[in-house]
Structures are given as C-alpha cells and as structure tokens.
C-alpha cells in the first residue's frame, strides 16, 4: 500500500493552520507576488496538490493569511487591559503595528484584500473587530456618529502610516492590490446578527467622508507640529 506523503513524517503532517503558516513563510521570503501553491508545498515538504484539501486555491490562501495575521487582535488588547478609550486606541494601534513590523511583506495584504463588507476599512476589516471598536467607544460615552467617525479616522491613520513604514523597510506595496479578486460576500446577515453596533451604524459606515477625514487628519497633524515647535 502506498503511503500518503502527508503521513510520512511530522514535517509533512498537514492541517489548514500549517498550510497558512507555510504561506506566510513563503511571502516573507518571496513576497506576495512570489506566493504559489508549489512554493508552499515545497516549504511544507509536500506536493502542491496536497494543499487543496485545506484551501481551494491561492486566493483563499491569501485571505486566510490576512485572517491569521489580524486574528485575535481584540483579544490581545483586552488581555493588556486599558482604562480609557485613549488607552484602547493606543493598545489597538500598537497591536496592529506589531503585526505590520513582524510580517512586513504580508501586511500590505491587509490593506488590499476585500473586507467582510465594502463599507469596512482595512486594517480593521472584520465585522467582529469593528463591533469591538464601536462597542468600546460607545461604552466610553461616544454617540454613534462620533464612534464611526473615530473608526474612519483611526483606520485611515493606521493604514497610511503602517504601509509607509513597511515600505521604508523594503516591502513591496506596489501591485499587491491585484491579489484581491472578487467582492465581499453577498450576504452578511449571520455576522451582522452578532454585531448590533455595526448593524445600527451601517449606513454611516458606508458613507464616503474621505475628504473630511483628510482635512481633519491634516488639521490634527498641524496642531501637533505647532505644539512641538
């Protein structure tokens, strides 16, 4: 009887988590454009076809990489503890920055892969994370409008500054956007049922306020420069 290559040793014993970890290693070595199923297979010591038991292809694998990088962010913030909404934003920003600096080659995927809904923003791109963000700020006294505006400004700041930072460390952020094919899932009813803050503010989340965000961010930057001058 022929032995499956997946069972010939601990190095080749596969599961989805190991496949995703292998993809992260390949991206670190070859960049996003260099990620192929063949290379992941080589990284794990198996034939590329063996990977298709765990992911349907490269596109799903890229999405799984982003989920792995950003998964558990809010749990880590909660574990740190915070005593104010300012402390929460600082802890969350540092956690995301830690992901960017630990995985600079893969982090641009967080900016370019489709979020769970088209009106969510990277890198806080999942309904669960946005729900946690909105619940924390409204719990601290923000109304819905102020909480959504804070989410938009915060994500704009994060993605802009962190993409610049990883680019400065040599990561190629050009063309990564081509990695995301297809759109967001057609239905989000299941996820939204467990996210009352997101569901309640969905209309405002989907409103384009990018010009206002740019002006507010610019004013804040100028104010800070003036204070330190």
Number of C-alpha atoms within 10 A of each C-alpha: 3 4 7 11 14 18 11 11 9 8 12 18 15 19 13 15 13 14 24 24 18 19 27 26 19 23 24 18 12 14 18 24 12 12 20 18 21 14 20 23 20 14 18 21 16 21 17 15 11 16 24 14 11 16 17 10 14 16 15 13 23 24 18 20 24 22 15 14 21 20 15 13 18 19 12 13 19 13 9 11 12 14 8 12 17 12 13 20 19 13 20 20 18 14 17 20 21 13 16 22 15 14 18 26 25 29 28 27 24 26 22 20 24 23 21 20 18 13 15 21 24 20 24 24 23 19 21 17 20 20 17 15 24 24 18 17 22 17 12 14 11 16 12 18 13 14 21 23 15 18 21 21 17 18 18 18 15 19 22 11 13 23 21 14 16 22 16 11 12 11 20 18 21 9 11 18 15 11 17 15 12 9 12 14 11 8 10 12 10 8 15 17 10 13 19 14 20 26 16 12 15 16 10 15 20 13 9 11 13 12 9 12 18 14 11 13 16 12 12 12 12 12 12 11 10 9 8 7 6
